[in-house]
Amino acid sequence: MRDRFDGVQVFVEAVETGGFAKAAERLSLTRSAVGKAIARLEERLGVRLFHRTTRTQSLTEDGQQYYERCVRAIEELRAGESLLESGRREVVGKLRVSLPVLFGRYCAAPILRAYARQHERLELELSFSDRQIDLIADGFDLAVRNGALGNGTALHARRLVSPRKALCASPAYLAARGEPHSLADLPEHDTLVYWRNDYGLTWQLPDATGALIDLSVTSRLRFDDLEVIADAAVDGMGLAWLPYWLIHDRVQAGELIELWTDRPRAAMECYAVWPTTQYLPLRSRLAIDALATELPKRFDL
């Protein structure tokens, strides 16, 4: 019976990662080993699963049909494992989590490290990227995401925390340029903006009535790293709009001054998201619970 399943995981990984080389990396195998496993599977089934060229592999019609059935079978196996795991109340197996770089490093990762220390049979893999990855295609069990979520139906989400954001500048900058008193004053100031993939993050600041307004801020100073923006603000290079958790220590040290503290301030929602499944594994569910419990404590500043 075991022989009937040899190569199936390798085949599914090759399809979902888009090639033998990426499947080999995911499975910690050589590309040659992946190719041989696929070849043995094709020989046993008596069909060709992939069209192969020197550069690419693509599914044949038989390969597509077989892949769809393999995925359904694997999902049933995972559901069965999750059900058993929930019954025995023991956290075991691998948990792969995708995290935003700075928020993940400073806020979420310490909680997940503590969670792993509590459960010695858990294998924890943390991946840090500000790119919004495809959880299913990239093989992640869970992701932490900041900002608005899309309308995709393949993912579930749970709100974890709503950290506030702050307008700030250094004492030296404010001494030289003065403090902006309204939105109309902002064009007269230097600003430091988050800019990634030719796209700038809009600021949300209050108008005269206190309503939060989305602003497309233009600047000659553009960065794709929030910590670099905070450092530039400390250096007196301009106004910045940043998560308060990132600048809290700098404000306490007198390196930055938070502006407009008596006005409404925007918050950025933070969510845990995971692929839709009938049975959420215990290791994922308890990790989400830990994040939902501990993250708010880190933002009580």
Residue pairs with C-beta under 8 A, 6 or more apart in sequence:
3 44
4 44
6 37
6 40
6 41
6 44
7 37
7 38
7 40
7 41
7 44
8 41
8 70
8 74
9 27
9 74
10 23
10 27
10 29
10 34
10 37
10 38
10 41
11 37
11 38
11 41
11 49
11 66
11 67
11 70
12 67
12 70
12 71
12 74
13 23
13 26
13 27
13 34
13 139
14 20
14 23
14 34
14 38
14 50
14 57
15 59
15 63
15 67
16 136
16 137
16 139
17 23
17 25
17 26
17 137
17 139
19 56
19 57
20 31
20 34
20 35
20 38
20 57
21 31
21 34
23 29
23 34
24 30
24 31
24 33
24 34
26 139
27 34
29 37
38 49
38 50
41 49
42 48
42 49
45 66
47 60
47 62
47 63
47 66
48 60
48 62
48 63
49 59
49 60
49 62
49 63
49 66
50 57
50 58
50 59
50 60
50 63
51 57
51 58
51 59
51 60
59 67
75 277
78 277
78 279
78 281
79 277
79 278
79 279
81 93
81 281
82 277
82 279
82 280
82 281
82 282
83 279
85 91
85 92
85 93
85 281
85 282
85 283
86 279
86 281
86 282
89 282
90 121
90 282
91 119
91 121
91 122
91 282
91 283
91 286
92 119
92 121
92 122
92 283
93 121
93 122
93 123
93 281
93 283
94 123
94 124
94 125
94 141
95 122
95 123
95 124
95 125
95 141
95 142
95 281
95 283
95 284
95 287
96 125
96 127
96 139
96 140
96 141
96 142
97 112
97 124
97 125
97 126
97 127
97 140
97 141
97 142
97 143
97 144
97 287
98 127
98 129
98 133
98 135
98 138
98 140
98 142
98 143
98 144
99 105
99 108
99 109
99 126
99 127
99 128
99 129
99 143
99 144
100 128
100 129
100 130
100 144
100 145
100 146
101 128
101 129
101 130
101 225
102 225
102 226
102 227
102 246
103 144
103 146
103 243
103 270
104 126
104 128
104 144
105 128
106 245
106 246
107 245
107 295
107 298
108 144
108 291
108 295
109 126
111 290
111 291
111 294
111 295
112 124
112 126
112 287
112 290
112 291
113 124
114 290
114 294
115 122
115 124
115 286
115 287
115 290
116 122
116 124
119 283
119 286
122 283
127 133
127 140
130 196
130 224
132 145
133 140
133 143
135 141
135 142
135 143
135 155
135 273
135 274
135 275
136 154
136 275
141 274
141 275
141 281
141 283
141 284
142 272
142 273
142 274
142 284
142 287
142 288
143 272
143 273
143 274
144 160
144 270
144 271
144 272
144 273
144 291
145 270
145 271
145 273
146 268
146 269
146 270
146 271
147 268
147 269
148 269
149 155
149 157
149 271
149 273
153 276
154 275
154 276
155 273
155 274
155 275
155 276
156 273
156 274
156 275
156 276
157 271
157 272
157 273
158 271
158 272
158 288
158 292
159 269
159 270
159 271
160 270
160 271
160 272
160 291
160 292
160 295
160 296
161 270
161 292
161 295
161 296
161 298
161 299
162 267
162 268
162 269
162 270
163 243
163 244
163 245
163 267
163 268
163 270
163 299
164 243
164 244
164 265
164 266
164 267
164 299
165 204
165 241
165 242
165 243
165 244
165 265
165 266
165 267
165 268
166 241
166 242
166 243
166 244
166 247
166 258
166 259
166 265
167 203
167 205
167 239
167 240
167 241
167 258
167 259
167 260
168 233
168 239
168 240
168 241
168 242
168 247
168 251
168 256
168 257
168 258
168 259
169 179
169 233
169 236
169 238
169 239
169 240
169 256
169 257
169 259
170 233
170 234
170 235
170 236
170 255
170 256
170 257
171 254
171 257
172 236
173 190
173 233
173 236
173 237
173 238
173 239
174 257
176 236
177 189
177 190
179 259
180 186
180 188
180 189
180 239
180 259
182 207
182 208
183 205
183 207
183 213
183 215
186 205
186 215
186 217
186 239
189 238
189 239
190 219
190 221
190 237
190 238
190 239
191 217
191 218
191 219
191 221
191 238
191 239
191 240
192 219
192 221
192 223
192 229
192 232
192 233
192 237
192 238
192 239
192 240
193 200
193 201
193 217
193 218
193 219
193 221
193 222
193 223
193 229
194 200
194 201
194 222
194 223
194 224
194 226
194 229
195 201
195 222
195 223
195 224
196 224
200 216
200 217
200 218
200 222
202 214
202 215
202 216
202 217
203 214
203 215
203 217
203 241
204 212
204 213
204 214
204 215
204 241
204 266
205 212
205 213
205 215
205 241
205 260
205 266
206 212
206 213
206 260
206 263
206 264
206 265
207 213
210 263
210 264
211 264
212 264
212 266
217 241
219 238
221 232
221 237
221 238
223 229
223 232
226 242
226 243
226 246
227 246
229 240
229 242
230 240
230 242
230 246
230 247
230 250
230 256
232 238
232 240
233 239
233 240
233 242
233 247
233 256
234 250
234 255
234 256
239 259
240 247
243 268
244 258
244 299
244 301
245 298
245 299
245 301
247 256
247 258
248 301
250 256
251 257
251 258
270 295
272 288
272 291
272 292
274 280
274 284
274 288
